[in-house]
Amino acid sequence: MEVETGDIVVGAMMLVFGLIGLVLASGATDNEMYVFGLSLAGFAAAFVVGLIRRHYDKAEAYQRGENWHV
């Protein structure tokens, strides 16, 4: 089972967004920007976890011989 190129690109983009969110939160002078930065980082982390889960679900279905439609 191979890793799809699109998943790698989207995962890398989410990593960058998560880092931007952490930088925004660390330099925030008001509560709104702090919450936005942490929310952006949290969303990016959850999205990457979802990509990883989807990959392993596809690999497991492939091992069982099932058809997996994205």
N, C-alpha and C positions, 0 to 999 in steps of 0.2 A: 504494500500500500504506500503510495507516494503522497507527499504533502503538496497541496495545491499552491501554485504561485500566488494566486489572489489572496489566499489566507495569510501568507507570509507578508505580503504588501500591506494588507489591512491591519495585521497584527503590529507591524512596525509603525504604521501611522498612529495606531492607538497608543503605542508606547510613547511616541513623541507627544501626543495630546496629554497623556498622563503626566509626563515630566513638565509640560507647560503648566498644567494645573497645579502641580506641587510648587513650581516657581512662583506662580501667581499667589498661592496661599501663603508662601513664606514671606513675600514682600508686601503683603496687604496691609494697608493702614486703616481700612474699614471692614466691618463685619460682612458686608455683602460680597466683597471680592474674596475674602477668606473662605466663605461658604461656597462660592462659585468654584474656586480653585480646588477645594477638597471634593466637591461634587464631580468636577471634571475628571479628577484623578480616580475617584471611585468608579465612575462610569467606565473609564478606560480599562481599569482592572477587571471589572465584571465582564466587559466585552471580550477581553483576552481569555479569561477563564472559560467563557462560552465557546470561543473558537477552539480551545484545547479540548473541551468536552465533546464538541461536535466531531473533531478529528478522531478521538478514541471511540466514539459511538460508530462512526463509519468503519473504522478498522475492525471493530468487533463484529459488525454486520457482515463485513467482507469475509472474515474468517468462518462465519457460520454459513456462508454461501447465499445470503439473502441479498435481494436487490435493495440498493440504497439510493433514494432520489433526494436530491438537495432542493 
